[in-house]
Amino acid sequence: MKSIRISVFITFFSITLVFSQTSERKFVSINNKQIAYKTFGLYERKANEPILIFESGLGSGGGGYGSLFPFIQKSFAGIVYDRNGIGESEIDTSIKTDEDVIKRLHDLLGALKISPPYLLVGHSIGGPFIRLYSSMYPNEVCGLFFIDPTDFMLTKEEDNKVKMNTSSSTGYRELFAINLKNIINDTLTSDGFRNEATRELNENSPEFFKKYKSLQPLKDIPITVMISYNKHIEHYETEMNENLKLGINLIPWWKELDELRIKHYAEMIKNNSNSRLILLPRYSHGIHQQDPRIVAEALIDTYKNCLTSLKNK
């Protein structure tokens, strides 16, 4: 069952493979809990230059971005970290909401004396997280970079229409909760990952991404959104669909959900200068692992746009 669970998650929010990092990982205590992190380029960073802040997918530590580092470490400064309970960071049960996750990241940056401006990078469910950060601390953020982000903007009406149009019995919002429950009930799941999945289930029950419906409007900052679509339907997705009797017609179901996700993120950035939506057909959910060079090039361009935007203010 575990391999099946991972397969369906891989499309909109992920369990990312962790790549080894050659640089030494460090630790800092916040709320008496150790947080693991890694930085690069801090000593070369000049005043008021952007720094990249990497936010990972569900259950994934910062090591999931390791494939990008050979292409970007000489270009700018950055920090990756493991959320509490993930990777090498200790569980902190006081973190109960996504807002708490963002506050903890904010506290981490403050403890390490890493000052803004921040160019936030989010993969999968890390995408909603960086959007939330830009709402809570708008004056600290100079840019956003989304890597195949979860569609936190999917409405109940849209989800029901996808089910009706594709003659499917289960919607994406329902599948989101089903997968979280599977993680929580899986005896092989680590305590930290179970804690994160429990938090997300509580956050999205009974309403999907309910706290994201009142976000502060985006400032006019450079934004890049990379979306993979028209992915292969894997055998284990089909197997889970059959075993759990989900009644999903997978090919048309994902096609409609992809189209909605593209529409939502295009609408989100429509008023932002120096911004773009990059569509990658037949790519995997882990774009930055499948093709780190293409992601790095887009990230470097976004960084340059942030620099230009800051100079023009």
Phi, psi and chi 1 to 4 in degrees:
 res  aa     phi    psi   chi1   chi2   chi3   chi4
   1 MET       -  -32.8 -179.6   62.6   69.6      -
   2 LYS   -62.2  -42.3 -171.4  173.6 -175.9 -177.8
   3 SER   -65.9  -32.8   61.9      -      -      -
   4 ILE   -67.0  -44.2  -62.6  172.7      -      -
   5 ARG   -57.6  -45.5 -178.1 -165.8   74.5 -154.2
   6 ILE   -62.1  -37.0  -68.8  175.3      -      -
   7 SER   -64.7  -42.1   69.6      -      -      -
   8 VAL   -76.2  -33.4  175.7      -      -      -
   9 PHE   -60.9  -27.3 -105.3  161.8      -      -
  10 ILE   -67.7   -9.2 -153.4  166.3      -      -
  11 THR   -85.5  -44.2  -55.0      -      -      -
  12 PHE  -117.3  -26.2  -84.0    5.0      -      -
  13 PHE  -149.7  143.5   54.2  102.9      -      -
  14 SER  -126.6  159.5   76.6      -      -      -
  15 ILE  -107.2  102.2  -58.8  163.4      -      -
  16 THR   -87.2  138.2  -52.4      -      -      -
  17 LEU   -63.2  135.5  -64.1  175.8      -      -
  18 VAL   -93.7  122.9  176.6      -      -      -
  19 PHE   -93.8  143.6  -74.6   76.8      -      -
  20 SER   -68.3  149.6   61.5      -      -      -
  21 GLN  -120.0  134.0  -62.1  178.7   15.6      -
  22 THR   -77.6  -26.4   56.1      -      -      -
  23 SER   -77.4  155.2  -59.1      -      -      -
  24 GLU   -72.3  134.0  178.7 -175.1   -0.9      -
  25 ARG   -87.2  145.1  -69.1  173.6   71.7   74.0
  26 LYS  -118.3  169.9  -59.6  177.3 -178.0  178.7
  27 PHE  -135.7  145.8  -63.9   85.7      -      -
  28 VAL  -137.7  145.4   63.5      -      -      -
  29 SER   -96.6  124.2  179.2      -      -      -
  30 ILE  -131.1  126.7  -60.7  179.3      -      -
  31 ASN    56.7   36.4 -165.0   32.1      -      -
  32 ASN    62.3   24.4  -64.9  -43.4      -      -
  33 LYS  -125.4  134.8  -59.0  -64.8 -178.4 -178.5
  34 GLN   -77.0  134.0  -67.0  -70.5  -53.1      -
  35 ILE  -119.7  128.8  -65.1 -177.8      -      -
  36 ALA   -89.2  139.6      -      -      -      -
  37 TYR  -152.6  167.8   68.7   96.0      -      -
  38 LYS  -144.4  137.0  172.2 -169.5  171.6 -176.4
  39 THR  -121.2  160.2   61.3      -      -      -
  40 PHE  -149.0  145.6   57.7   88.8      -      -
  41 GLY    75.3    7.2      -      -      -      -
  42 LEU   -63.7  -39.5  -74.9 -175.4      -      -
  43 TYR   -70.6  -23.3  -63.9  114.8      -      -
  44 GLU   -92.0  -10.8  -67.3   78.0   23.6      -
  45 ARG   -66.3  133.2 -175.9 -168.6 -176.2 -160.0
  46 LYS   -95.1  161.1  -62.6  177.6 -178.1  177.4
  47 ALA   -55.7  134.2      -      -      -      -
  48 ASN    69.2    9.2  -61.4  -40.2      -      -
  49 GLU   -80.9  144.3  -78.2 -172.6  -15.0      -
  50 PRO   -62.7  151.3  -20.0   32.2      -      -
  51 ILE  -124.9  139.0  179.6  169.8      -      -
  52 LEU   -80.8  131.5  -86.8   65.6      -      -
  53 ILE  -117.0  115.7  -46.6  -64.9      -      -
  54 PHE   -96.2  126.4  -69.3   87.0      -      -
  55 GLU  -115.5  128.8 -170.2   61.9   75.8      -
  56 SER   -92.8  173.0  -57.2      -      -      -
  57 GLY   -77.0  176.7      -      -      -      -
  58 LEU   -59.0  127.9 -170.4   74.7      -      -
  59 GLY    72.2    8.5      -      -      -      -
  60 SER  -109.8  136.5  170.7      -      -      -
  61 GLY   -84.7  171.7      -      -      -      -
  62 GLY   -62.6  -18.2      -      -      -      -
  63 GLY   -63.1  -16.5      -      -      -      -
  64 GLY   -63.5  -16.8      -      -      -      -
  65 TYR   -92.5    2.0  -74.4  108.7      -      -
  66 GLY   -55.8  -30.4      -      -      -      -
  67 SER   -67.3  -20.4   54.7      -      -      -
  68 LEU   -81.3  -28.4  -83.0  178.0      -      -
  69 PHE   -58.4  -39.7  -65.1  155.4      -      -
  70 PRO   -59.3  -22.2  -25.0   35.5      -      -
  71 PHE   -95.6  -15.1  -60.6   95.9      -      -
  72 ILE  -125.5  -14.9   64.5  174.1      -      -
  73 GLN   -60.2  -27.5  -80.1 -177.0  -56.0      -
  74 LYS   -90.9    0.3  -64.7 -179.3 -179.6  179.7
  75 SER   -97.4  -31.0  -59.4      -      -      -
  76 PHE  -167.2 -178.2   30.2   61.0      -      -
  77 ALA   -96.4  153.3      -      -      -      -
  78 GLY  -160.8  166.4      -      -      -      -
  79 ILE  -141.9  134.7  176.5  172.7      -      -
  80 VAL  -119.2  149.9  -65.5      -      -      -
  81 TYR  -149.2  164.5   80.0  109.0      -      -
  82 ASP  -101.6  125.0  -63.7  -19.4      -      -
  83 ARG   -60.5  156.8  -71.9 -171.3  -64.0  -87.3
  84 ASN   -54.4  126.9  -73.3   98.5      -      -
  85 GLY    93.5  -10.9      -      -      -      -
  86 ILE  -110.6  144.2  -56.7  -58.0      -      -
  87 GLY    60.5 -123.9      -      -      -      -
  88 GLU  -100.4    7.6  -62.8 -178.3   76.5      -
  89 SER   -90.1  143.5  -65.8      -      -      -
  90 GLU   -75.9  148.6  -69.7 -176.2  -66.5      -
  91 ILE   -64.4  140.2  -64.3  173.6      -      -
  92 ASP  -131.9  103.6 -172.4  -18.3      -      -
  93 THR   -71.5   -7.3   55.8      -      -      -
  94 SER   -75.4  -14.3   69.8      -      -      -
  95 ILE   -86.4  105.5  -61.9  177.0      -      -
  96 LYS  -115.8  -13.9  -60.4 -175.9 -179.2  -60.6
  97 THR  -133.7  166.6   67.9      -      -      -
  98 ASP   -63.8  -34.0  -72.4   -1.9      -      -
  99 GLU   -62.0  -36.4  -71.2  176.2  -22.7      -
 100 ASP   -64.9  -37.5  -68.9  -21.6      -      -
 101 VAL   -59.8  -45.0  171.1      -      -      -
 102 ILE   -68.3  -40.9  -59.7  -51.3      -      -
 103 LYS   -62.0  -38.1  -70.6  175.7 -177.3  175.4
 104 ARG   -66.4  -41.0  178.0   55.3   49.7   85.3
 105 LEU   -61.5  -42.1  171.8   56.8      -      -
 106 HIS   -61.2  -42.1 -170.2 -101.2      -      -
 107 ASP   -64.8  -38.4  -70.5  -16.8      -      -
 108 LEU   -61.3  -47.5  170.6   65.8      -      -
 109 LEU   -63.4  -37.2  -63.5  171.9      -      -
 110 GLY   -67.3  -42.5      -      -      -      -
 111 ALA   -63.6  -33.3      -      -      -      -
 112 LEU   -89.2    0.8  -62.6  177.3      -      -
 113 LYS    57.3   39.0  -65.1 -178.5  169.5   47.3
 114 ILE   -96.0  105.8  -63.2  176.0      -      -
 115 SER   -87.4  155.2   59.8      -      -      -
 116 PRO   -68.7  168.2   16.8  -20.1      -      -
 117 PRO   -84.1  149.1   28.5  -34.9      -      -
 118 TYR  -111.8  135.1  -56.5  138.1      -      -
 119 LEU  -104.4  107.3  168.9   52.2      -      -
 120 LEU   -88.1  133.7  -58.3  174.7      -      -
 121 VAL  -118.8  124.7 -178.9      -      -      -
 122 GLY  -133.5  127.7      -      -      -      -
 123 HIS  -104.8  138.1  171.0 -119.7      -      -
 124 SER    58.8 -123.1 -162.2      -      -      -
 125 ILE   -69.9  -14.2 -156.2  170.5      -      -
 126 GLY   -63.1  -22.0      -      -      -      -
 127 GLY   -62.8  -56.5      -      -      -      -
 128 PRO   -54.7  -37.6  -27.7   34.1      -      -
 129 PHE   -60.8  -43.7  -72.3  167.7      -      -
 130 ILE   -72.4  -29.7   65.3  171.8      -      -
 131 ARG   -65.8  -38.9  176.7   62.8 -175.8   92.3
 132 LEU   -65.1  -40.6 -178.4   57.5      -      -
 133 TYR   -60.6  -42.3 -166.1  109.0      -      -
 134 SER   -66.9  -20.7   70.7      -      -      -
 135 SER   -84.0  -38.7  176.2      -      -      -
 136 MET   -78.5  -34.5  -67.3  173.3   64.1      -
 137 TYR  -132.3   61.3  -54.8  104.3      -      -
 138 PRO   -60.8  -31.3   22.9  -34.3      -      -
 139 ASN   -77.1   -7.1  -66.2  -30.0      -      -
 140 GLU   -95.6  -12.8  -62.6 -179.3   -0.8      -
 141 VAL  -104.9  125.6  179.8      -      -      -
 142 CYS  -105.8   -8.4   67.7      -      -      -
 143 GLY  -174.2  159.7      -      -      -      -
 144 LEU  -131.2  141.7  -61.9  173.6      -      -
 145 PHE  -135.9  111.5 -168.8   91.9      -      -
 146 PHE  -102.5  130.3  -63.0   84.5      -      -
 147 ILE  -113.3  105.5  -55.8  174.1      -      -
 148 ASP    41.5   62.7 -148.8   39.9      -      -
 149 PRO   -75.9  153.1   30.4  -37.0      -      -
 150 THR   -61.7  141.9  -57.2      -      -      -
 151 ASP   -86.8   85.2 -171.7    0.4      -      -
 152 PHE   -73.7   -7.7   64.1   92.6      -      -
 153 MET   -94.0   -1.3  -64.2  167.2  -83.0      -
 154 LEU   -65.1  120.8 -179.6   68.7      -      -
 155 THR   -88.5  163.4   67.9      -      -      -
 156 LYS   -62.4  -40.2 -178.1  177.4 -179.3  179.9
 157 GLU   -64.4  -42.4  -67.0   72.0   23.5      -
 158 GLU   -65.3  -42.3  -70.6  169.9  -27.1      -
 159 ASP   -62.0  -43.2 -156.4   24.0      -      -
 160 ASN   -66.0  -35.9  -74.2  -24.6      -      -
 161 LYS   -66.9  -38.1 -172.3  174.1 -179.4  179.9
 162 VAL   -61.8  -43.6  169.8      -      -      -
 163 LYS   -59.8  -45.6  -72.8 -161.4  -64.6 -177.7
 164 MET   -66.3  -46.2 -179.6 -179.2   67.4      -
 165 ASN   -65.4  -29.1  -70.6  -13.2      -      -
 166 THR  -106.8    8.6   63.0      -      -      -
 167 SER    52.0   45.1  -59.9      -      -      -
 168 SER  -107.6  151.0  -63.1      -      -      -
 169 SER   -93.1  -19.7  -57.3      -      -      -
 170 THR  -123.1  134.6  -56.7      -      -      -
 171 GLY   -93.9  169.6      -      -      -      -
 172 TYR   -65.0  -39.5  177.1   74.5      -      -
 173 ARG   -62.6  -36.9  -69.9  157.1   59.3  114.9
 174 GLU   -67.9  -41.7  -62.5  167.1   80.7      -
 175 LEU   -64.8  -34.5 -177.0   61.6      -      -
 176 PHE   -55.4  -49.5 -170.0   96.5      -      -
 177 ALA   -67.8  -38.7      -      -      -      -
 178 ILE   -60.8  -44.5  -71.1  169.6      -      -
 179 ASN   -66.4  -39.4  -84.6  -64.5      -      -
 180 LEU   -63.2  -41.6  -70.9  171.5      -      -
 181 LYS   -65.2  -37.3  -69.8  174.3 -177.5  176.7
 182 ASN   -62.9  -40.7  -77.1  -16.5      -      -
 183 ILE   -62.6  -46.2  -70.7  173.1      -      -
 184 ILE   -62.0  -37.8  -65.4  165.3      -      -
 185 ASN   -89.3   -7.8  -65.1  -33.2      -      -
 186 ASP   -76.2  121.7 -168.8  -28.1      -      -
 187 THR   -66.6  -17.9   57.3      -      -      -
 188 LEU   -87.0   -7.5  -62.5  177.9      -      -
 189 THR   -72.0  135.6  -59.4      -      -      -
 190 SER   -67.7  157.9   68.8      -      -      -
 191 ASP   -61.0  -39.1  -69.6  -19.2      -      -
 192 GLY   -65.9  -43.6      -      -      -      -
 193 PHE   -66.4  -40.3 -169.2    8.0      -      -
 194 ARG   -61.4  -39.7 -176.0  176.4  -69.4  108.8
 195 ASN   -63.3  -42.3 -178.9   70.2      -      -
 196 GLU   -66.6  -41.9  179.0  155.4  -79.8      -
 197 ALA   -64.7  -38.1      -      -      -      -
 198 THR   -64.0  -41.8  -60.0      -      -      -
 199 ARG   -60.4  -45.7 -176.1 -167.7   69.2 -121.6
 200 GLU   -67.3  -35.2  -74.2  -51.8  -49.6      -
 201 LEU   -64.8  -43.1 -177.2   61.5      -      -
 202 ASN   -65.1  -39.0  -68.8  -24.0      -      -
 203 GLU   -63.9  -31.5  -83.7  -77.6   85.2      -
 204 ASN  -107.7   19.1  -70.7  -81.1      -      -
 205 SER  -126.1  131.5  -59.2      -      -      -
 206 PRO   -84.6   -4.0   33.3  -35.6      -      -
 207 GLU  -113.9  135.1 -170.4  175.9   -6.9      -
 208 PHE   -68.3  120.4 -175.0   73.1      -      -
 209 PHE    45.8   47.0  -75.6   98.2      -      -
 210 LYS   -60.2  -36.8   54.8 -176.1  177.0  -65.8
 211 LYS   -76.2   -7.5  -66.3 -179.3 -179.0  176.0
 212 TYR   -91.0    1.8  -70.7   72.0      -      -
 213 LYS   -84.7   -8.7  -60.4 -173.2 -174.6  -52.7
 214 SER  -126.5   38.1   56.0      -      -      -
 215 LEU   -70.0  148.2  -63.4  174.8      -      -
 216 GLN   -63.8  143.2  -68.4  -65.5  -43.9      -
 217 PRO   -57.3  147.4  -22.0   32.5      -      -
 218 LEU   -67.9  138.7  -81.2  168.0      -      -
 219 LYS   -75.4  165.1  -61.0 -178.2   74.6  171.1
 220 ASP   -79.4   80.8 -173.4   12.4      -      -
 221 ILE  -119.5  154.9   55.4  175.4      -      -
 222 PRO   -63.8  134.1  -22.6   34.3      -      -
 223 ILE  -135.3  136.1  -61.8  174.6      -      -
 224 THR  -123.4  132.7  -64.2      -      -      -
 225 VAL  -122.9  119.3 -175.7      -      -      -
 226 MET  -106.0  122.8  -55.4 -172.8   80.8      -
 227 ILE  -125.6  126.8  -68.6 -178.9      -      -
 228 SER   -92.2  144.2   62.9      -      -      -
 229 TYR  -152.4  171.4   69.1  102.9      -      -
 230 ASN    52.8   47.4 -164.8   27.5      -      -
 231 LYS   -76.1  163.7  -52.5  172.9 -170.8   70.1
 232 HIS   -67.4  139.9  -66.5  -74.3      -      -
 233 ILE   -83.5  114.1  -58.6  -61.4      -      -
 234 GLU   -82.2  157.8  -56.7  -70.2  -10.2      -
 235 HIS   -59.2  -40.0  171.0   70.8      -      -
 236 TYR   -72.9  -23.5   31.7   73.9      -      -
 237 GLU   -66.7  -45.1  -67.7 -177.4   80.3      -
 238 THR   -61.6  -40.8  -56.8      -      -      -
 239 GLU   -63.6  -44.3 -171.7  177.6   -5.6      -
 240 MET   -64.8  -41.8 -177.8  177.4 -174.4      -
 241 ASN   -57.0  -41.6 -170.9   29.2      -      -
 242 GLU   -75.8  -44.6  -66.4  173.4   -9.0      -
 243 ASN   -64.7  -38.8  -71.5  -11.6      -      -
 244 LEU   -93.0    2.4  -63.7 -176.1      -      -
 245 LYS    52.2   50.2  -63.6  179.6  172.0   53.3
 246 LEU   -77.3  -23.4  -61.2  176.0      -      -
 247 GLY    65.1   38.1      -      -      -      -
 248 ILE   -99.6  126.8  -61.5  173.6      -      -
 249 ASN   -84.5   90.4  -68.3  -42.6      -      -
 250 LEU   -57.3  -45.9  -71.7  167.6      -      -
 251 ILE   -63.8  -55.4  -67.2  176.6      -      -
 252 PRO   -68.0  -31.0   22.0  -32.3      -      -
 253 TRP   -61.7  -50.6 -170.4   80.1      -      -
 254 TRP   -66.9  -34.6  -81.4  126.5      -      -
 255 LYS   -60.3  -46.7 -179.4  177.7 -176.9  -65.8
 256 GLU   -68.3  -39.0  -68.4 -145.6   13.8      -
 257 LEU   -66.3  -38.4  -72.3  169.6      -      -
 258 ASP   -60.4  -45.2  -80.2  -19.8      -      -
 259 GLU   -62.3  -38.8  -70.2  173.3   -7.6      -
 260 LEU   -67.9  -41.5  -75.6  169.1      -      -
 261 ARG   -63.1  -42.6 -171.4  161.9   56.8  124.3
 262 ILE   -61.6  -44.4  -68.5  166.9      -      -
 263 LYS   -60.5  -45.2  171.8 -172.2  172.2 -177.0
 264 HIS   -65.2  -45.2  -67.6  153.1      -      -
 265 TYR   -72.5  -31.7  -83.3   93.5      -      -
 266 ALA   -63.9  -41.0      -      -      -      -
 267 GLU   -65.7  -37.5  178.9   69.9   17.3      -
 268 MET   -62.0  -35.5 -171.9 -170.7   78.3      -
 269 ILE  -103.1    7.4   67.8  172.2      -      -
 270 LYS   -62.3  -25.7   69.0  177.9 -177.2  179.7
 271 ASN  -101.8   10.4  -66.7  -39.3      -      -
 272 ASN  -101.6  124.4  -74.7   70.0      -      -
 273 SER   -69.8  156.2  -52.2      -      -      -
 274 ASN    51.9   40.4  -63.3  -46.0      -      -
 275 SER  -124.4  158.3  -62.1      -      -      -
 276 ARG  -158.4  156.1   56.3 -176.5  173.2  166.6
 277 LEU  -114.1  119.3 -178.6   66.6      -      -
 278 ILE  -106.6  118.1  -59.1  173.6      -      -
 279 LEU  -102.1  130.7  -56.6 -178.9      -      -
 280 LEU  -125.7   90.5  -61.9  167.2      -      -
 281 PRO   -66.0  139.5   23.2  -32.3      -      -
 282 ARG    70.1   10.0  -50.0  -56.8  -78.2  177.8
 283 TYR   -80.7  162.3  -91.4   68.2      -      -
 284 SER   -86.4  172.7   70.8      -      -      -
 285 HIS   -64.8  -35.2 -178.1   48.4      -      -
 286 GLY   -87.3   66.2      -      -      -      -
 287 ILE   -55.5  -42.1  -57.8  169.3      -      -
 288 HIS   -70.0  -16.7   54.0  -56.5      -      -
 289 GLN   -94.9  -35.8  -63.6  162.2   -2.7      -
 290 GLN   -69.9  -42.3  178.1 -176.6   -3.9      -
 291 ASP  -143.7   72.6 -165.9  -16.1      -      -
 292 PRO   -60.8  -28.7   20.0  -31.6      -      -
 293 ARG   -64.9  -43.5 -174.4 -179.3  -63.5  -84.3
 294 ILE   -67.3  -35.1 -165.2  173.0      -      -
 295 VAL   -69.6  -43.5  176.4      -      -      -
 296 ALA   -60.8  -41.6      -      -      -      -
 297 GLU   -63.5  -42.1  -71.1  173.4   -8.5      -
 298 ALA   -67.6  -35.9      -      -      -      -
 299 LEU   -67.4  -41.2 -169.9   49.9      -      -
 300 ILE   -63.8  -40.8  -69.1  169.5      -      -
 301 ASP   -62.8  -41.2  -75.2  -17.1      -      -
 302 THR   -65.0  -39.7  -54.0      -      -      -
 303 TYR   -60.4  -44.2  177.7   85.7      -      -
 304 LYS   -63.1  -38.6  -69.4  176.6  179.2  177.3
 305 ASN   -64.9  -35.9  -73.2  -24.1      -      -
 306 CYS   -64.4  -43.0  -72.7      -      -      -
 307 LEU   -59.5  -46.2  -84.9  177.8      -      -
 308 THR   -62.6  -43.8  -59.9      -      -      -
 309 SER   -62.3  -40.9  178.3      -      -      -
 310 LEU   -66.8  -38.2  -70.6  167.6      -      -
 311 LYS   -68.7  -28.8  -70.7  176.6 -178.5  177.4
 312 ASN   -84.9   -5.3  -69.1  -24.6      -      -
 313 LYS   -80.6      -  -74.6 -174.3  177.5  179.1
